[in-house]
Amino acid sequence: MIAASRRWVRRNRTNLAIGAGVIGVGYLAGQYVLGKIQEARQRMSEDRVAKEKYVFPRSSVDENRL
C-alpha cells in the first residue's frame, strides 16, 4: 500500500508541484487583495473622521442670528 502510494506520487510529482504552486499563488494573491481592501477601508474611515472633525454642528445660537 505504501509502495503503491509512493509510486503514484512519483508518477504525478509534476502535477502535484504545479497544483501546490497554483494554490500557493492563489493564497498569496488573495491575501494581497484582502490587505488592499483593509487599507482602503481604513483610509476611508480616517478620511471620514478627519472630515467630521472640521465640520462644526450648528447651535441654536447660530440659528437665532439668521
N, C-alpha and C positions, 0 to 999 in steps of 0.2 A: 504494500500500500504506500509506504513512504517512498520506495524506489520509483513507483509509478508517478507519484506526485512530483518527485524531483525531475523525472524525465519530462513531464508536462511543462513544468516551469522553465526548464532549459529550452524546450522547443518553442515556447511562447515568450521568451525573455525580451525580445524586441518589442512585441506588442504590449507587454506589461510595463516596460520602461516608458513607452510612448503614452500609455494610459495614465501612468503616475505623473508624467510631465504635464499632461493636459490638465489633470486635476490640480496639480500644484500651481500652474499658471492661472487657472480659473480662480483658485482661492486667493492668490495674491492680487489679481485684478479686482475681485470682489472687496477685499479689504481696502484697497486704494479708493474705490468708488465710495464705500461707506465712510471712509475718512474725509473725503472731499465733501460729502453731504453733511457730515457733522460740522466741518469747518464753516460751511455756508450757513447752517442753522445758527451757529454761534455768532457769526458775523452779523446776521440779520437781527438777532436778539440784542447784540451790543449796539447796533445802529438804532434800534427802536428805543432802547434805554437812553441813549445819548439824545435822541430827538425829544423824548418826553422830559428830559432834564431841562431843556431850554424852552419848553412851552409852558407858559405860566397860565394857570387857570384864572378865569375872570372871577373877581369877587363881587359881592353885592355893592360895594362902594363904587366900583367902576361902572356898573350898570346904572347907578343913580345919576352919574355925571352925564350920561348920554341923554 
